[in-house]
Amino acid sequence: MAEIDPSRPSNDTLRDELTEEQYHVTQEAGTEKPFSGQYWDHKGDGLYRCVVCETPLFDSDTKFESGSGWPSFYDVVEDANVELKADHSMGMRRTEVVCDECGAHLGHLFDDGPEPTGQRYCINSAALDFDDEE
């Protein structure tokens, strides 16, 4: 289980700092509608970070078009930056992806991605910030 940083902002602070959708996705394990998030079709070069704590999560070089309507990546920047959890909600068996630094819900991991990993990190745009490469 992820060790949550004790300096993490309170829920009230997060409600003030995040949009309603960002809060719902990251703090209540919500899901944005497919093809609605700002990064599902984003093509820029750079780094995707956790919207809550700015932990580096995904490099644009690992982003691919999955057809799912959510940003999809075949690998993480650093394994230690995410935690994988069993998720049996909604009558399904899935693997939840959370930020290891702050515990924010990011999305889910599936085994139907491209090589070299064969994995698809299906991530909510609302859980991400993007830093352009300069």
N, CA, C and O atoms as CSV, one atom per row, in Angstrom:
chain,resi,resn,atom,element,x,y,z
A,1,MET,N,N,0.841,-1.196,0.000
A,1,MET,CA,C,0.000,0.000,0.000
A,1,MET,C,C,0.874,1.243,0.000
A,1,MET,O,O,1.913,1.281,0.660
A,2,ALA,N,N,0.457,2.242,-0.730
A,2,ALA,CA,C,1.223,3.487,-0.845
A,2,ALA,C,C,1.266,4.201,0.495
A,2,ALA,O,O,0.258,4.309,1.193
A,3,GLU,N,N,2.442,4.683,0.837
A,3,GLU,CA,C,2.599,5.513,2.023
A,3,GLU,C,C,2.300,6.943,1.596
A,3,GLU,O,O,3.032,7.522,0.794
A,4,ILE,N,N,1.227,7.510,2.131
A,4,ILE,CA,C,0.818,8.856,1.737
A,4,ILE,C,C,1.626,9.876,2.535
A,4,ILE,O,O,1.724,9.790,3.759
A,5,ASP,N,N,2.188,10.816,1.838
A,5,ASP,CA,C,2.989,11.869,2.429
A,5,ASP,C,C,2.146,12.641,3.443
A,5,ASP,O,O,1.077,13.146,3.100
A,6,PRO,N,N,2.623,12.739,4.704
A,6,PRO,CA,C,1.855,13.474,5.719
A,6,PRO,C,C,1.702,14.955,5.403
A,6,PRO,O,O,0.842,15.622,5.978
A,7,SER,N,N,2.521,15.477,4.502
A,7,SER,CA,C,2.391,16.890,4.129
A,7,SER,C,C,1.368,17.072,3.001
A,7,SER,O,O,1.177,18.180,2.501
A,8,ARG,N,N,0.713,15.969,2.606
A,8,ARG,CA,C,-0.306,16.017,1.543
A,8,ARG,C,C,-1.406,16.990,1.953
A,8,ARG,O,O,-1.813,17.017,3.114
A,9,PRO,N,N,-1.885,17.785,1.005
A,9,PRO,CA,C,-2.957,18.745,1.334
A,9,PRO,C,C,-4.227,18.039,1.834
A,9,PRO,O,O,-4.499,16.892,1.479
A,10,SER,N,N,-4.973,18.735,2.643
A,10,SER,CA,C,-6.237,18.198,3.151
A,10,SER,C,C,-7.253,18.088,2.017
A,10,SER,O,O,-7.068,18.681,0.954
A,11,ASN,N,N,-8.314,17.337,2.241
A,11,ASN,CA,C,-9.372,17.225,1.245
A,11,ASN,C,C,-9.975,18.591,0.927
A,11,ASN,O,O,-10.303,18.862,-0.228
A,12,ASP,N,N,-10.123,19.444,1.918
A,12,ASP,CA,C,-10.664,20.789,1.680
A,12,ASP,C,C,-9.736,21.599,0.774
A,12,ASP,O,O,-10.193,22.292,-0.135
A,13,THR,N,N,-8.444,21.506,1.025
A,13,THR,CA,C,-7.471,22.206,0.185
A,13,THR,C,C,-7.512,21.662,-1.237
A,13,THR,O,O,-7.478,22.429,-2.199
A,14,LEU,N,N,-7.584,20.331,-1.372
A,14,LEU,CA,C,-7.645,19.721,-2.701
A,14,LEU,C,C,-8.907,20.147,-3.441
A,14,LEU,O,O,-8.866,20.384,-4.649
A,15,ARG,N,N,-10.022,20.247,-2.735
A,15,ARG,CA,C,-11.274,20.702,-3.368
A,15,ARG,C,C,-11.119,22.131,-3.901
A,15,ARG,O,O,-11.700,22.486,-4.926
A,16,ASP,N,N,-10.333,22.941,-3.197
A,16,ASP,CA,C,-10.101,24.324,-3.634
A,16,ASP,C,C,-9.116,24.399,-4.801
A,16,ASP,O,O,-9.259,25.256,-5.674
A,17,GLU,N,N,-8.110,23.504,-4.826
A,17,GLU,CA,C,-7.037,23.572,-5.822
A,17,GLU,C,C,-7.358,22.833,-7.121
A,17,GLU,O,O,-6.852,23.202,-8.181
A,18,LEU,N,N,-8.187,21.801,-7.050
A,18,LEU,CA,C,-8.506,20.985,-8.223
A,18,LEU,C,C,-9.878,21.352,-8.769
A,18,LEU,O,O,-10.721,21.882,-8.045
A,19,THR,N,N,-10.097,21.071,-10.037
A,19,THR,CA,C,-11.446,21.222,-10.579
A,19,THR,C,C,-12.321,20.125,-9.971
A,19,THR,O,O,-11.818,19.177,-9.368
A,20,GLU,N,N,-13.612,20.265,-10.134
A,20,GLU,CA,C,-14.537,19.251,-9.625
A,20,GLU,C,C,-14.231,17.886,-10.243
A,20,GLU,O,O,-14.240,16.869,-9.548
A,21,GLU,N,N,-13.963,17.866,-11.539
A,21,GLU,CA,C,-13.659,16.591,-12.206
A,21,GLU,C,C,-12.316,16.024,-11.744
A,21,GLU,O,O,-12.208,14.820,-11.513
A,22,GLN,N,N,-11.297,16.866,-11.604
A,22,GLN,CA,C,-10.003,16.389,-11.112
A,22,GLN,C,C,-10.144,15.786,-9.719
A,22,GLN,O,O,-9.563,14.739,-9.433
A,23,TYR,N,N,-10.907,16.438,-8.858
A,23,TYR,CA,C,-11.118,15.921,-7.510
A,23,TYR,C,C,-11.855,14.580,-7.566
A,23,TYR,O,O,-11.453,13.619,-6.911
A,24,HIS,N,N,-12.923,14.522,-8.340
A,24,HIS,CA,C,-13.710,13.287,-8.442
A,24,HIS,C,C,-12.845,12.126,-8.937
A,24,HIS,O,O,-12.899,11.029,-8.381
A,25,VAL,N,N,-12.058,12.365,-9.969
A,25,VAL,CA,C,-11.221,11.299,-10.531
A,25,VAL,C,C,-10.133,10.886,-9.546
A,25,VAL,O,O,-9.992,9.699,-9.250
A,26,THR,N,N,-9.367,11.837,-9.037
A,26,THR,CA,C,-8.185,11.494,-8.232
A,26,THR,C,C,-8.490,11.098,-6.794
A,26,THR,O,O,-7.775,10.285,-6.209
A,27,GLN,N,N,-9.543,11.666,-6.223
A,27,GLN,CA,C,-9.821,11.416,-4.800
A,27,GLN,C,C,-10.973,10.446,-4.564
A,27,GLN,O,O,-11.075,9.853,-3.491
A,28,GLU,N,N,-11.838,10.282,-5.557
A,28,GLU,CA,C,-12.995,9.401,-5.412
A,28,GLU,C,C,-12.976,8.254,-6.426
A,28,GLU,O,O,-13.981,7.571,-6.625
A,29,ALA,N,N,-11.818,8.055,-7.062
A,29,ALA,CA,C,-11.624,6.982,-8.059
A,29,ALA,C,C,-12.666,7.044,-9.167
A,29,ALA,O,O,-13.175,6.019,-9.620
A,30,GLY,N,N,-12.972,8.262,-9.595
A,30,GLY,CA,C,-13.915,8.450,-10.685
A,30,GLY,C,C,-13.270,8.220,-12.039
A,30,GLY,O,O,-12.067,7.981,-12.141
A,31,THR,N,N,-14.091,8.296,-13.076
A,31,THR,CA,C,-13.616,8.145,-14.452
A,31,THR,C,C,-14.271,9.213,-15.313
A,31,THR,O,O,-15.486,9.407,-15.272
A,32,GLU,N,N,-13.453,9.897,-16.088
A,32,GLU,CA,C,-14.011,10.871,-17.024
A,32,GLU,C,C,-14.623,10.132,-18.216
A,32,GLU,O,O,-14.289,8.977,-18.480
A,33,LYS,N,N,-15.505,10.800,-18.917
A,33,LYS,CA,C,-16.120,10.198,-20.097
A,33,LYS,C,C,-15.058,10.005,-21.178
A,33,LYS,O,O,-14.167,10.844,-21.320
A,34,PRO,N,N,-15.137,8.913,-21.944
A,34,PRO,CA,C,-14.162,8.710,-23.018
A,34,PRO,C,C,-14.244,9.834,-24.052
A,34,PRO,O,O,-15.310,10.401,-24.295
A,35,PHE,N,N,-13.107,10.135,-24.647
A,35,PHE,CA,C,-12.951,11.162,-25.675
A,35,PHE,C,C,-13.294,12.567,-25.179
A,35,PHE,O,O,-13.563,13.456,-25.986
A,36,SER,N,N,-13.286,12.777,-23.862
A,36,SER,CA,C,-13.640,14.086,-23.311
A,36,SER,C,C,-12.458,14.805,-22.668
A,36,SER,O,O,-12.485,16.030,-22.547
A,37,GLY,N,N,-11.441,14.089,-22.260
A,37,GLY,CA,C,-10.318,14.696,-21.557
A,37,GLY,C,C,-9.359,15.424,-22.482
A,37,GLY,O,O,-9.292,15.133,-23.676
A,38,GLN,N,N,-8.626,16.359,-21.931
A,38,GLN,CA,C,-7.744,17.198,-22.745
A,38,GLN,C,C,-6.546,16.454,-23.320
A,38,GLN,O,O,-5.927,16.946,-24.264
A,39,TYR,N,N,-6.200,15.288,-22.786
A,39,TYR,CA,C,-5.002,14.593,-23.261
A,39,TYR,C,C,-5.273,13.313,-24.047
A,39,TYR,O,O,-4.318,12.662,-24.471
A,40,TRP,N,N,-6.520,12.925,-24.260
A,40,TRP,CA,C,-6.783,11.651,-24.939
A,40,TRP,C,C,-6.198,11.635,-26.341
A,40,TRP,O,O,-5.767,10.582,-26.811
A,41,ASP,N,N,-6.170,12.784,-27.026
A,41,ASP,CA,C,-5.653,12.859,-28.389
A,41,ASP,C,C,-4.460,13.818,-28.476
A,41,ASP,O,O,-4.117,14.299,-29.556
A,42,HIS,N,N,-3.844,14.084,-27.343
A,42,HIS,CA,C,-2.726,15.027,-27.253
A,42,HIS,C,C,-1.484,14.432,-27.906
A,42,HIS,O,O,-1.171,13.261,-27.694
A,43,LYS,N,N,-0.781,15.231,-28.696
A,43,LYS,CA,C,0.379,14.734,-29.444
A,43,LYS,C,C,1.702,15.390,-29.041
A,43,LYS,O,O,2.730,15.085,-29.645
A,44,GLY,N,N,1.712,16.263,-28.062
A,44,GLY,CA,C,2.933,16.982,-27.697
A,44,GLY,C,C,4.008,16.092,-27.110
A,44,GLY,O,O,3.730,15.013,-26.587
A,45,ASP,N,N,5.255,16.568,-27.206
A,45,ASP,CA,C,6.396,15.881,-26.607
A,45,ASP,C,C,6.640,16.453,-25.221
A,45,ASP,O,O,6.704,17.669,-25.040
A,46,GLY,N,N,6.774,15.569,-24.251
A,46,GLY,CA,C,7.034,16.028,-22.898
A,46,GLY,C,C,6.712,14.972,-21.864
A,46,GLY,O,O,6.742,13.773,-22.144
A,47,LEU,N,N,6.403,15.438,-20.661
A,47,LEU,CA,C,6.222,14.578,-19.500
A,47,LEU,C,C,4.843,14.795,-18.878
A,47,LEU,O,O,4.431,15.930,-18.641
A,48,TYR,N,N,4.145,13.707,-18.620
A,48,TYR,CA,C,2.856,13.761,-17.937
A,48,TYR,C,C,3.103,13.526,-16.447
A,48,TYR,O,O,3.769,12.567,-16.057
A,49,ARG,N,N,2.554,14.421,-15.624
A,49,ARG,CA,C,2.745,14.379,-14.171
A,49,ARG,C,C,1.405,14.236,-13.452
A,49,ARG,O,O,0.349,14.511,-14.022
A,50,CYS,N,N,1.463,13.805,-12.203
A,50,CYS,CA,C,0.271,13.729,-11.359
A,50,CYS,C,C,-0.249,15.145,-11.127
A,50,CYS,O,O,0.517,16.036,-10.761
A,51,VAL,N,N,-1.544,15.355,-11.337
A,51,VAL,CA,C,-2.152,16.677,-11.179
A,51,VAL,C,C,-2.159,17.116,-9.709
A,51,VAL,O,O,-2.225,18.311,-9.422
A,52,VAL,N,N,-2.092,16.165,-8.785
A,52,VAL,CA,C,-2.134,16.494,-7.357
A,52,VAL,C,C,-0.759,16.874,-6.819
A,52,VAL,O,O,-0.623,17.885,-6.130
A,53,CYS,N,N,0.277,16.062,-7.132
A,53,CYS,CA,C,1.582,16.266,-6.491
A,53,CYS,C,C,2.739,16.482,-7.466
A,53,CYS,O,O,3.877,16.664,-7.036
A,54,GLU,N,N,2.462,16.464,-8.783
A,54,GLU,CA,C,3.469,16.704,-9.819
A,54,GLU,C,C,4.511,15.594,-9.963
A,54,GLU,O,O,5.543,15.807,-10.599
A,55,THR,N,N,4.267,14.419,-9.388
A,55,THR,CA,C,5.178,13.285,-9.589
A,55,THR,C,C,5.209,12.923,-11.070
A,55,THR,O,O,4.150,12.818,-11.688
A,56,PRO,N,N,6.396,12.726,-11.663
A,56,PRO,CA,C,6.481,12.310,-13.066
A,56,PRO,C,C,5.911,10.900,-13.233
A,56,PRO,O,O,6.272,9.983,-12.495
A,57,LEU,N,N,5.020,10.739,-14.207
A,57,LEU,CA,C,4.350,9.454,-14.400
A,57,LEU,C,C,4.633,8.817,-15.759
A,57,LEU,O,O,5.052,7.661,-15.825
A,58,PHE,N,N,4.406,9.561,-16.840
A,58,PHE,CA,C,4.504,9.001,-18.187
A,58,PHE,C,C,5.235,9.951,-19.120
A,58,PHE,O,O,5.041,11.166,-19.062
A,59,ASP,N,N,6.076,9.391,-19.981
A,59,ASP,CA,C,6.753,10.160,-21.014
A,59,ASP,C,C,5.926,10.072,-22.291
A,59,ASP,O,O,5.345,9.029,-22.590
A,60,SER,N,N,5.873,11.160,-23.037
A,60,SER,CA,C,5.088,11.166,-24.277
A,60,SER,C,C,5.579,10.114,-25.277
A,60,SER,O,O,4.815,9.688,-26.144
A,61,ASP,N,N,6.836,9.693,-25.169
A,61,ASP,CA,C,7.360,8.662,-26.069
A,61,ASP,C,C,6.663,7.313,-25.892
A,61,ASP,O,O,6.722,6.462,-26.779
A,62,THR,N,N,5.999,7.114,-24.736
A,62,THR,CA,C,5.317,5.839,-24.481
A,62,THR,C,C,3.808,5.935,-24.703
A,62,THR,O,O,3.082,4.969,-24.471
A,63,LYS,N,N,3.337,7.102,-25.154
A,63,LYS,CA,C,1.906,7.301,-25.410
A,63,LYS,C,C,1.539,6.705,-26.765
A,63,LYS,O,O,2.302,6.813,-27.725
A,64,PHE,N,N,0.372,6.080,-26.839
A,64,PHE,CA,C,-0.080,5.512,-28.106
A,64,PHE,C,C,-1.591,5.644,-28.222
A,64,PHE,O,O,-2.280,5.848,-27.223
A,65,GLU,N,N,-2.104,5.529,-29.437
A,65,GLU,CA,C,-3.542,5.622,-29.694
A,65,GLU,C,C,-4.146,4.236,-29.509
A,65,GLU,O,O,-3.898,3.324,-30.297
A,66,SER,N,N,-4.942,4.095,-28.454
A,66,SER,CA,C,-5.548,2.801,-28.138
A,66,SER,C,C,-6.970,2.688,-28.675
A,66,SER,O,O,-7.523,1.591,-28.752
A,67,GLY,N,N,-7.563,3.828,-29.047
A,67,GLY,CA,C,-8.948,3.822,-29.487
A,67,GLY,C,C,-9.939,3.800,-28.342
A,67,GLY,O,O,-11.147,3.731,-28.571
A,68,SER,N,N,-9.443,3.857,-27.099
A,68,SER,CA,C,-10.303,3.763,-25.919
A,68,SER,C,C,-10.953,5.099,-25.547
A,68,SER,O,O,-11.991,5.120,-24.887
A,69,GLY,N,N,-10.345,6.214,-25.969
A,69,GLY,CA,C,-10.865,7.527,-25.592
A,69,GLY,C,C,-10.184,8.125,-24.380
A,69,GLY,O,O,-10.546,9.218,-23.944
A,70,TRP,N,N,-9.205,7.430,-23.828
A,70,TRP,CA,C,-8.409,7.928,-22.713
A,70,TRP,C,C,-6.942,7.909,-23.120
A,70,TRP,O,O,-6.546,7.111,-23.970
A,71,PRO,N,N,-6.126,8.783,-22.520
A,71,PRO,CA,C,-4.693,8.701,-22.785
A,71,PRO,C,C,-4.179,7.311,-22.411
A,71,PRO,O,O,-4.492,6.793,-21.339
A,72,SER,N,N,-3.392,6.719,-23.296
A,72,SER,CA,C,-2.872,5.374,-23.073
A,72,SER,C,C,-1.358,5.376,-23.245
A,72,SER,O,O,-0.817,5.991,-24.164
A,73,PHE,N,N,-0.697,4.678,-22.345
A,73,PHE,CA,C,0.767,4.600,-22.327
A,73,PHE,C,C,1.165,3.143,-22.153
A,73,PHE,O,O,0.460,2.381,-21.491
A,74,TYR,N,N,2.296,2.748,-22.745
A,74,TYR,CA,C,2.722,1.361,-22.582
A,74,TYR,C,C,3.742,1.179,-21.460
A,74,TYR,O,O,4.142,0.053,-21.165
A,75,ASP,N,N,4.167,2.284,-20.831
A,75,ASP,CA,C,5.108,2.158,-19.717
A,75,ASP,C,C,5.070,3.430,-18.874
A,75,ASP,O,O,4.583,4.470,-19.315
A,76,VAL,N,N,5.590,3.327,-17.660
A,76,VAL,CA,C,5.694,4.457,-16.739
A,76,VAL,C,C,7.119,5.010,-16.769
A,76,VAL,O,O,8.043,4.330,-17.216
A,77,VAL,N,N,7.293,6.232,-16.297
A,77,VAL,CA,C,8.626,6.839,-16.210
A,77,VAL,C,C,9.479,6.053,-15.217
A,77,VAL,O,O,10.646,5.761,-15.481
A,78,GLU,N,N,8.889,5.718,-14.084
A,78,GLU,CA,C,9.595,5.017,-13.010
A,78,GLU,C,C,8.582,4.114,-12.301
A,78,GLU,O,O,7.541,4.590,-11.847
A,79,ASP,N,N,8.881,2.819,-12.204
A,79,ASP,CA,C,7.960,1.883,-11.555
A,79,ASP,C,C,7.564,2.327,-10.154
A,79,ASP,O,O,6.421,2.141,-9.737
A,80,ALA,N,N,8.508,2.914,-9.429
A,80,ALA,CA,C,8.252,3.318,-8.047
A,80,ALA,C,C,7.283,4.493,-7.940
A,80,ALA,O,O,6.814,4.796,-6.843
A,81,ASN,N,N,6.976,5.158,-9.044
A,81,ASN,CA,C,6.090,6.331,-8.992
A,81,ASN,C,C,4.611,5.977,-9.031
A,81,ASN,O,O,3.764,6.833,-8.779
A,82,VAL,N,N,4.292,4.727,-9.342
A,82,VAL,CA,C,2.899,4.282,-9.338
A,82,VAL,C,C,2.764,3.030,-8.485
A,82,VAL,O,O,3.713,2.268,-8.301
A,83,GLU,N,N,1.571,2.846,-7.978
A,83,GLU,CA,C,1.229,1.623,-7.251
A,83,GLU,C,C,0.088,0.962,-8.004
A,83,GLU,O,O,-0.824,1.632,-8.489
A,84,LEU,N,N,0.148,-0.349,-8.096
A,84,LEU,CA,C,-0.899,-1.127,-8.742
A,84,LEU,C,C,-1.702,-1.843,-7.672
A,84,LEU,O,O,-1.133,-2.457,-6.769
A,85,LYS,N,N,-3.035,-1.767,-7.772
A,85,LYS,CA,C,-3.926,-2.358,-6.776
A,85,LYS,C,C,-5.001,-3.176,-7.474
A,85,LYS,O,O,-5.462,-2.816,-8.557
A,86,ALA,N,N,-5.394,-4.267,-6.853
A,86,ALA,CA,C,-6.523,-5.045,-7.368
A,86,ALA,C,C,-7.789,-4.206,-7.219
A,86,ALA,O,O,-8.016,-3.583,-6.182
A,87,ASP,N,N,-8.608,-4.198,-8.264
A,87,ASP,CA,C,-9.861,-3.442,-8.263
A,87,ASP,C,C,-10.968,-4.371,-8.735
A,87,ASP,O,O,-10.977,-4.801,-9.888
A,88,HIS,N,N,-11.898,-4.678,-7.841
A,88,HIS,CA,C,-13.014,-5.576,-8.158
A,88,HIS,C,C,-14.334,-4.822,-8.208
A,88,HIS,O,O,-15.400,-5.420,-8.064
A,89,SER,N,N,-14.266,-3.504,-8.411
A,89,SER,CA,C,-15.484,-2.700,-8.465
A,89,SER,C,C,-16.213,-2.909,-9.784
A,89,SER,O,O,-15.634,-3.404,-10.751
A,90,MET,N,N,-17.460,-2.538,-9.818
A,90,MET,CA,C,-18.306,-2.591,-11.007
A,90,MET,C,C,-18.389,-3.993,-11.616
A,90,MET,O,O,-18.604,-4.136,-12.820
A,91,GLY,N,N,-18.219,-5.026,-10.785
A,91,GLY,CA,C,-18.341,-6.403,-11.250
A,91,GLY,C,C,-17.221,-6.847,-12.170
A,91,GLY,O,O,-17.374,-7.825,-12.901
A,92,MET,N,N,-16.084,-6.135,-12.146
A,92,MET,CA,C,-14.958,-6.476,-13.013
A,92,MET,C,C,-13.715,-6.743,-12.175
A,92,MET,O,O,-13.628,-6.340,-11.015
A,93,ARG,N,N,-12.758,-7.431,-12.786
A,93,ARG,CA,C,-11.441,-7.618,-12.176
A,93,ARG,C,C,-10.464,-6.790,-12.985
A,93,ARG,O,O,-10.158,-7.107,-14.135
A,94,ARG,N,N,-9.978,-5.724,-12.366
A,94,ARG,CA,C,-9.054,-4.821,-13.043
A,94,ARG,C,C,-7.890,-4.505,-12.115
A,94,ARG,O,O,-7.889,-4.873,-10.940
A,95,THR,N,N,-6.906,-3.817,-12.668
A,95,THR,CA,C,-5.777,-3.342,-11.885
A,95,THR,C,C,-5.822,-1.820,-11.876
A,95,THR,O,O,-5.676,-1.177,-12.916
A,96,GLU,N,N,-6.021,-1.259,-10.706
A,96,GLU,CA,C,-6.059,0.195,-10.546
A,96,GLU,C,C,-4.631,0.739,-10.505
A,96,GLU,O,O,-3.735,0.106,-9.948
A,97,VAL,N,N,-4.428,1.911,-11.094
A,97,VAL,CA,C,-3.143,2.604,-11.062
A,97,VAL,C,C,-3.315,3.855,-10.219
A,97,VAL,O,O,-4.179,4.687,-10.497
A,98,VAL,N,N,-2.478,3.989,-9.174
A,98,VAL,CA,C,-2.518,5.165,-8.315
A,98,VAL,C,C,-1.124,5.769,-8.217
A,98,VAL,O,O,-0.125,5.070,-8.386
A,99,CYS,N,N,-1.061,7.052,-7.946
A,99,CYS,CA,C,0.212,7.723,-7.717
A,99,CYS,C,C,0.783,7.238,-6.396
A,99,CYS,O,O,0.106,7.303,-5.369
A,100,ASP,N,N,2.017,6.755,-6.407
A,100,ASP,CA,C,2.617,6.247,-5.183
A,100,ASP,C,C,2.947,7.357,-4.193
A,100,ASP,O,O,3.035,7.111,-2.990
A,101,GLU,N,N,3.129,8.569,-4.688
A,101,GLU,CA,C,3.488,9.686,-3.811
A,101,GLU,C,C,2.297,10.200,-3.013
A,101,GLU,O,O,2.413,10.420,-1.808
A,102,CYS,N,N,1.153,10.397,-3.666
A,102,CYS,CA,C,0.021,11.031,-2.984
A,102,CYS,C,C,-1.233,10.157,-2.920
A,102,CYS,O,O,-2.202,10.527,-2.256
A,103,GLY,N,N,-1.233,9.016,-3.589
A,103,GLY,CA,C,-2.387,8.114,-3.541
A,103,GLY,C,C,-3.506,8.473,-4.513
A,103,GLY,O,O,-4.580,7.876,-4.447
A,104,ALA,N,N,-3.285,9.433,-5.413
A,104,ALA,CA,C,-4.326,9.832,-6.362
A,104,ALA,C,C,-4.648,8.687,-7.320
A,104,ALA,O,O,-3.750,8.017,-7.830
A,105,HIS,N,N,-5.941,8.473,-7.555
A,105,HIS,CA,C,-6.377,7.508,-8.573
A,105,HIS,C,C,-6.036,8.091,-9.937
A,105,HIS,O,O,-6.340,9.248,-10.227
A,106,LEU,N,N,-5.392,7.263,-10.778
A,106,LEU,CA,C,-4.996,7.705,-12.112
A,106,LEU,C,C,-5.816,7.031,-13.202
A,106,LEU,O,O,-6.211,7.679,-14.171
A,107,GLY,N,N,-6.074,5.744,-13.053
A,107,GLY,CA,C,-6.785,4.967,-14.060
A,107,GLY,C,C,-6.588,3.487,-13.824
A,107,GLY,O,O,-6.546,3.033,-12.680
A,108,HIS,N,N,-6.466,2.716,-14.928
A,108,HIS,CA,C,-6.330,1.264,-14.817
A,108,HIS,C,C,-5.277,0.742,-15.785
A,108,HIS,O,O,-4.949,1.396,-16.775
A,109,LEU,N,N,-4.755,-0.441,-15.488
A,109,LEU,CA,C,-3.746,-1.095,-16.307
A,109,LEU,C,C,-4.347,-2.355,-16.922
A,109,LEU,O,O,-4.996,-3.148,-16.239
A,110,PHE,N,N,-4.121,-2.526,-18.225
A,110,PHE,CA,C,-4.619,-3.690,-18.951
A,110,PHE,C,C,-3.468,-4.344,-19.713
A,110,PHE,O,O,-2.470,-3.692,-20.021
A,111,ASP,N,N,-3.612,-5.615,-20.011
A,111,ASP,CA,C,-2.579,-6.380,-20.712
A,111,ASP,C,C,-2.854,-6.474,-22.206
A,111,ASP,O,O,-2.669,-7.534,-22.803
A,112,ASP,N,N,-3.291,-5.383,-22.814
A,112,ASP,CA,C,-3.589,-5.400,-24.250
A,112,ASP,C,C,-2.880,-4.264,-24.985
A,112,ASP,O,O,-3.371,-3.767,-25.998
A,113,GLY,N,N,-1.733,-3.864,-24.468
A,113,GLY,CA,C,-0.977,-2.773,-25.079
A,113,GLY,C,C,0.048,-3.269,-26.081
A,113,GLY,O,O,0.200,-4.473,-26.284
A,114,PRO,N,N,0.747,-2.340,-26.704
A,114,PRO,CA,C,1.752,-2.696,-27.710
A,114,PRO,C,C,3.072,-3.151,-27.078
A,114,PRO,O,O,3.287,-3.011,-25.874
A,115,GLU,N,N,3.929,-3.686,-27.907
A,115,GLU,CA,C,5.293,-3.999,-27.475
A,115,GLU,C,C,6.017,-2.676,-27.227
A,115,GLU,O,O,5.655,-1.691,-27.871
A,116,PRO,N,N,6.972,-2.585,-26.377
A,116,PRO,CA,C,7.701,-3.714,-25.828
A,116,PRO,C,C,7.125,-4.283,-24.536
A,116,PRO,O,O,7.598,-5.328,-24.089
A,117,THR,N,N,6.126,-3.651,-23.909
A,117,THR,CA,C,5.635,-4.133,-22.610
A,117,THR,C,C,4.366,-4.966,-22.719
A,117,THR,O,O,4.115,-5.819,-21.868
A,118,GLY,N,N,3.558,-4.732,-23.757
A,118,GLY,CA,C,2.265,-5.405,-23.867
A,118,GLY,C,C,1.227,-4.851,-22.906
A,118,GLY,O,O,0.147,-5.423,-22.760
A,119,GLN,N,N,1.547,-3.741,-22.250
A,119,GLN,CA,C,0.639,-3.157,-21.267
A,119,GLN,C,C,0.020,-1.870,-21.784
A,119,GLN,O,O,0.594,-1.174,-22.621
A,120,ARG,N,N,-1.172,-1.568,-21.262
A,120,ARG,CA,C,-1.862,-0.316,-21.580
A,120,ARG,C,C,-2.281,0.341,-20.278
A,120,ARG,O,O,-3.205,-0.112,-19.604
A,121,TYR,N,N,-1.584,1.420,-19.935
A,121,TYR,CA,C,-1.983,2.240,-18.807
A,121,TYR,C,C,-3.048,3.182,-19.345
A,121,TYR,O,O,-2.740,4.115,-20.086
A,122,CYS,N,N,-4.289,2.943,-18.977
A,122,CYS,CA,C,-5.437,3.725,-19.434
A,122,CYS,C,C,-5.704,4.772,-18.346
A,122,CYS,O,O,-6.245,4.451,-17.288
A,123,ILE,N,N,-5.324,6.012,-18.612
A,123,ILE,CA,C,-5.243,7.046,-17.585
A,123,ILE,C,C,-6.211,8.189,-17.881
A,123,ILE,O,O,-6.365,8.595,-19.033
A,124,ASN,N,N,-6.847,8.693,-16.864
A,124,ASN,CA,C,-7.746,9.845,-16.991
A,124,ASN,C,C,-6.942,11.119,-17.222
A,124,ASN,O,O,-5.977,11.383,-16.504
A,125,SER,N,N,-7.333,11.908,-18.215
A,125,SER,CA,C,-6.702,13.211,-18.440
A,125,SER,C,C,-6.782,14.083,-17.194
A,125,SER,O,O,-5.853,14.835,-16.896
A,126,ALA,N,N,-7.899,13.982,-16.465
A,126,ALA,CA,C,-8.119,14.809,-15.279
A,126,ALA,C,C,-7.108,14.523,-14.175
A,126,ALA,O,O,-6.978,15.318,-13.244
A,127,ALA,N,N,-6.393,13.407,-14.259
A,127,ALA,CA,C,-5.395,13.063,-13.254
A,127,ALA,C,C,-3.995,13.549,-13.643
A,127,ALA,O,O,-3.032,13.352,-12.902
A,128,LEU,N,N,-3.894,14.188,-14.820
A,128,LEU,CA,C,-2.585,14.533,-15.355
A,128,LEU,C,C,-2.387,16.031,-15.581
A,128,LEU,O,O,-3.335,16.768,-15.852
A,129,ASP,N,N,-1.141,16.456,-15.462
A,129,ASP,CA,C,-0.647,17.734,-15.952
A,129,ASP,C,C,0.413,17.386,-16.988
A,129,ASP,O,O,0.989,16.299,-16.937
A,130,PHE,N,N,0.677,18.283,-17.919
A,130,PHE,CA,C,1.661,18.012,-18.965
A,130,PHE,C,C,2.715,19.098,-19.004
A,130,PHE,O,O,2.394,20.286,-19.006
A,131,ASP,N,N,3.989,18.686,-19.036
A,131,ASP,CA,C,5.118,19.598,-19.203
A,131,ASP,C,C,5.672,19.409,-20.598
A,131,ASP,O,O,6.158,18.329,-20.933
A,132,ASP,N,N,5.606,20.453,-21.420
A,132,ASP,CA,C,6.187,20.410,-22.769
A,132,ASP,C,C,7.703,20.278,-22.692
A,132,ASP,O,O,8.345,20.841,-21.806
A,133,GLU,N,N,8.271,19.514,-23.646
A,133,GLU,CA,C,9.722,19.488,-23.789
A,133,GLU,C,C,10.144,20.794,-24.413
A,133,GLU,O,O,9.481,21.296,-25.321
A,134,GLU,N,N,11.213,21.335,-23.948
A,134,GLU,CA,C,11.692,22.609,-24.508
A,134,GLU,C,C,12.972,22.402,-25.246
A,134,GLU,O,O,13.533,23.354,-25.788
